[in-house]
């Protein structure tokens, strides 16, 4: 991906960065050779970004040409919006207070150069602000009124960098461009780039183990896609990729959802897409959706303050209550008595106005049907943890935490289980899902539809092996190519 720095005057960027071309803004706007370039990453360092100025048109025409500008038009609008600044200030409140606590003044200005600051103690805050307001050079103003608040933030041109900071800016730029921003020779020729979002610190509950991540990368390479493992700190680099694959536990009030939203908004192919995350991570939504479409589930009610007293009459003891956003068996409690119900429902309703209460169906195992692109992909039996009623015993670690698993060919799984899983998953979308199904007698009931399902080496891949990873990467390839087909000039 070629990289351009566009400045009002070439004197505004006096640094020589290998493989990066510095372009006069007027030349970029008017000369046809720049209009015809494809696959460009562009850094807009013009002196002004006001509406319909030269700097504004650089970002606007870059987007029209299929280039990837920093800052984008959306970022320029966010920088001008006091409400957006307040929202992001609130989101970063803990980091802001921790970073600025040693200061004795009532005001502070932070210069952010490619996500970095000259003082190491402000590096984390600088990176997070760069991730939220994606412009190469930023200046943030903080005011202390009882506590520190972000009052304003703006993109600045190279001409506003103090002389004393210029060596640091050159170093920060070089470090920024030494990543994927500048093309590097590859042993295997690839056509597209895929970011795999993971959390190196997420161990026992990670959706894919490291061995599986390596297999995803090998399978991607086989179909012509280069991959890179990225973390939450790489939010500002999403524009460098053609697709995003989230392999970190998802939640709506979490950076994984922000990654999905931004990637989808930027035109990347995304699994898990933001709609799937929002729908699958809320059990109240799933309960209502499945009921409305007559999908078989255990007897289920949406629990709230007004019907707690009658829940046991409807479901009978024992029954299960679930927090809407619970995952990995956390926030899921088996209720055996009125006292237990009162104890747990008070705690749970303190966090959410609505809960899910569901008939308890004791089974030796749950079916997990993996579905991608509205087709079954794999079938597993997840057995209950030893001496426990769930597949994970959260209070244990190591041996005995999980029940055993058994993967079988999809063709040999019960047809009714696969059919009801497909019906439920197709109500969510066409992403990658793991549908949990209980078998009671000859009947099959949906427990939940999970986005971001586990795919681990030695478990879900034990039948298809490398073919499982290849099939997933082939879906990425097909979707990227179909999306590119709608952009013939890209």
N, C-alpha and C positions, 0 to 999 in steps of 0.2 A: 504494500500500500504506500504510494508516494506521499510525501509530506510537504506541505507548503506553509510557510509563515507569511502572512499578509499584513503589511504595516503601511501606515499613511506615508511614511518616508523610510527609505532603506536605512537611514541613519538611526532610526528608532530601535533597530535590532542589530547592534554592531558585533554580534557573535557569529562565529563560524562553527556550525554543527554539521558533522559529516552526514551526507545524504539528505540534507534538509535544504530546500530552496527558499530563499527570501524573495518575496514578490511585492512590488509596489501595488497598493490597493487599486489605483485607477487602471493599471495594466490588467489586474485580475478581472476587473469588471468589464473591460472593453476589448481585450485582445482575444481573438477566437481560439488560440492554442490552449488557453486556460479553460475556456468553455467546453472544449472537446476532451479534456482530460477525464479519465475514468478511475474510480476507486481511490479517491484522494482523501487524506486526512488533512484538514486545514485549521490552522491556529490564527484566529483573527485578533491582531494586536493594534487595531486602529486607534486613533486618539479619541474618537467619539463614537458612541453607539446609539445616539439619540435617533428617534424615529425618522426614517428616510434620509439619514446621513450616509456618507460613504461607508462607514463601519457597519451600519445597519444593513445596507445592501450587500456587503460582502458576505455576511452570514445568510441573508435571505437567498441570494443567487447560488451560494454554495449548496444549500439544501435543494434548490430547483435542479441543479446540475448533478445531483446524486452524490455530492461530496459530503464529508462528515465534518461540519464546522464546530469549533470550540471558540467562543460560546455559541450555542444554537439560538435561534430566535426565541424559543421557549425560555431558555436561561436568561436572555436579556429581559424578557418580561418579568420573570421571577425576581430578578435583581431590582426591578423598579417597584415591586409590589410590597408595601409594608406588611400586609397580612401574611405573605409567604415568608418574609423575614421573621415575623413573630412565631409562625408555626415551626420553622426550623430551629429558632432559638429555644423554644420549649422542648423540642425533640433532643437537642444537645445539651440541655440544662445541666445535667450532672457533670458532663465533661467540661463545660464552660466554667462552672464553679470550681472544679478541681484544678483546672489549668491556671486560672487567674487568681486563685486564693492568696498567693504570696504578695500580690500587688497592693500598695497602699494608696494609690491615686484613685480618683473617681471616674477617670476615662482611660481607655487604652485602645490603641490602633495596632492591628495585626496585619502585616504584609504576608501574602501567601503566594509563593512562586512555584507553580506546577505541583501544588499540594504540599509544599514544604515551607519552613520558616528558618531564619538564620539561627534562632535559639532552639535547641533540641527539646526543651520542655513544652514548646508549643507545636511540636510536630504532629501529634495525634489530632489536636484540634484543627490544625491547618488542613490535614488530610480529609477529615470529615466535612469541613466546609467546602473544600474543593470537590468532594464527591457530590454534595448537594447543589452547589452553584458551579457548574463546570465551565470555568474560564481559566486560561493559563495563568494570568496575573490578577490577583484580587487584593482588595484592601477592605478590612472589616473594622468597624468601630463599635466598641463595647462601652457601656455606661453602667456604673454601679449605683443603683437606687435601692438600698437594702441588700440586694444581691446583683450579680453581674447579669446584664442582658445584652444581646446582640441588637444594636440600634439600627445599623445600616451596613450594607456590603455592596461593593461595586467592582466591576472589572476595570482594570487600568491598562493603559498602553505601555509599551517599553520605555517611552520617553519619560514616564513618571517614576521609573526605578531610580532610587538614589545612587550616586556614583559608588558609595561604599558597599552597596548591595550587589553591584553588577557582577563581580566574580562569583558570588554565590548563585545568582540567577543563571549564569552560564553553566555552572556545575549542575544545578537542578534541571536545566533544560537538557543537558547531555544525558543525565540519568534517565529522564523521562523518555527521550528519544532512543535510548539504547535498548528499550524494551521492544514490544511488538509493533511500536509505531513505525519502526524502520524495517523494511523487509530484510530477512536474513536468508542466506542460502539454505535450502532444505535438501536432505538426502533423497527424500521421496517428494515428487512434485504433487502439490495439493492445490485444490481449487478454492476451498472455503476454509473458514476458521470457526472453531467451536470453543466457547468458554464453558468449562465445567465448574460450577460453584460448589465448593465444599468447605468444611470446617475441620481443620487438622486436629482441633481439640475435642471434637465430637467423636467419641469412641464407641461405647456400647450401643448407643441408639442411632448411629450413623446409618443412613439408608443404603450406602454401599461401602464395603470395606476397601482398603487400598488396593488389594489384588484385583477387585472388580473394576476399580477406576482405571487401572493399567490396561485391563482388557477392553474397556470402552475406548481408550485411546488407540490401541492397536487396531480395533475394528474400524474406528473412524479413519485411520490412515489408509486402511485397505480400500475404502470407498472414496478416497481423495479429500478427506477432511483433516486438517491439522487441529490439534486440541491443546488447550492450556488449562491447568488447574488454577482457578482464581478464588480469592477469598473476599470477605465483605469490604476489605480495603481497596478492592479493584473496581468499585462502582463507577468511578470516573473513566474507566477504560472500555466500557461495554461497546462503545461505538467502533472499536477496532475489530469486532467479530461479526460473523454472519448469523450466529445462533447461540443460544444459551441453554445449557442442560443443568438443572438444579439438582444437586446430589447432597443437599443439606436439609435437615428437617425444617419444614415450612410452617409459617403462621402468618396471619394477616397483619398483626401489629409487630412486624419483624422485618429485618432488612431483606429477607428472601422475597417477600412480596414486593418491596420497592424495586428490587432487581428485576423481577418479572414484569412489573408495570413499565419500568423504563425501557427494558429490552423490547417489549411488545410495541411500545410507543415509537421506538426508533426503527421499527421494521424488521427486527430480528425474529427468527423462528425460535419459539420458547417452549420448553417443557421443563417444569410445570408452568402453564400459562396462568396469568393472574386470576382469570375467572375460575379455573379449576381449583386454585388454592383457596379462593374465597368460598367456593361452594363445598369443597370436601372437608375443610378444616372446621366447619360449623355443623355439629350434629343436629341442631334444631332445624337448620335449613334442610338437611338430608331427610330428617323424619317427615317434614311437611312435603317435600318433593316426592318421596317414595309413596307416601299415602295418597297424594293427589293422582299419581299415575298407576295406582293399584299394583304396586310392586310388593310381593310378599315379604313381610317382616314379622318378627315376634310382636306380640301385642305391645303397642307403644303409645305413650302420651307425652305431650309437651307439658312439663311440670312448671308450675308457678305458685305464687303465694296463695292464690285462691283455690287451688285444687289439691294441695298437699294432703289435706285430711282424707280425701277420697281416693288417693292413689292406690292404697293397699286393697281397697274394695275392688278396684278395676283390675289390678294386676295380680294380687295375691302375693303373700310372702313365700320365699324370698323374691325380690325383684332388684333390678339394677338401676342406679341413677348415674348419669354421666354429665360432666361439665361439657358445654358445647365445643370447646376447643381442646379437649383432651386428646393425647396421643400416647402411643406405646403403653397402654393400659393405665396411664396416670389419670387421676381425676375420674376414675370409674370405680364405683363402690357397690358391693352386694349388700342389700338391705334385708336384714332378717327379722327386724322388730320395729315397733312404733318408736321406741327410744332411739334406736340407731338412725331411723329416718329423721327424727327431730334434730339429732346431733349433726348429721352431715348436711341436711338440706339447709339449715341455717347458715352454715359456712359457705355452701355452694351458691346460695341465692345472694350472699353478700358480694359475690364476684360477677354474677350474671342474673338478669331478670328472668331468664328462661333456662330450663334444664330439660334433659331428656330422661324419662323413666321408661324402663322396658322390661317386659316379661323375661324371667331367667330361664334359659333353656340349657340344662346341663348336657355337655357333649364331651367326648374324648378328644376331639380335635375340631378345628375350624378349617374349612376350605378357603384358600386364597387363590383367586383366579386373576392372573395378570392379563391386562388388556391394553393394547396400544393401537391407535388409529381405528378404533371400533372393531378390532379383531382379537380373539383370544391369543395369548402369547405363551403362557405357562400355567401350570396348575400345581399347587402345593397343599399338603396337609400340615398345618401347624398344630402340634399337640400341646396340651396344657402343661405348664411347668409342674414338676413333681410335687404332689401334695397341694396343688393350688388349682383355682378355677379359671385362671387366665393363662395365656401363652407366655406372659412375662410376669415374673415375681419381682416387682420393683424394689422391694426392701432387701433383696439378695443381690450379691455381686459374684461374678465368676461362676463356678459350677453350680448347677441347679437354678440359675436365674431364668433360663429359657427352657421350654419344652423342646423335644426333638422335632425335626421336620422331615417331611418325605415329599419329594417332587416326582410327579408322574407325567407322562405325555398327556397333553390336553385332550387328545382323542380318546384316552381311556378314562378321563374324569367323567362323572355322571353328567349326562347331557342336560338334565334339568338345572344342575348347578351352574353350568356354563351359560345356559340360556338366560337364567335370571340375573346372573352377574353382568352379562352383556346389556340386558335391558336397563339395569340400574346405571351402569357406566355411561351408556349412550345418552342418558339424561343430563350428564355433566358436560360432556364434550367429546373431543377426539384425541385426548392426550394419553398419558401413561398412567394407568390406575391399577390398584390392587384391591379387588373386591372381596370382602370377607363374607362368607356364606356359612350358615349353620345347617346341618342336616339332622332332622328330627323325624324318625320314622322314614317314610318315603317322601317327605316334604323338605323343601329348601327355602331358607329365609335369609334375606340380606341383613347383615349387621351394620355394615358401613361401606362406603366407597372411599378409598384413600388415594389422594394424590401422592406423588413422591414415594411409591412403594419400595420396599426393600428389594434390592438385587445384589446378592452377595455371591462371591465365589464359594462353591461347595454347597450351596443351597438351591436357590432359584435357577441356577444355571446347570444343575447336575444332569439334566436330560439333553438340552440343546447345546450346552457348553459354549464354545465360541460363537455358534450361530445365533445365540440369544443376543449377544452384544451387536453382532453384525446387523440383525434385523432392526434393532433400535436405531443404529446409525444410518441404515438405508432409509428409514422414515425421515430422519433429519435431512439427508441428501435430497430426497424427493421434494420435501417441503421448501428447502432453500432454492432448488432449481425452479419450482413452480412460482415462488415469490419473485425470483429474478426475472422470470419470463414476463411478469407484469411491468418490469422496468427495463425495457429493451435497450435503453441508452446507458444503463449502469455498468 
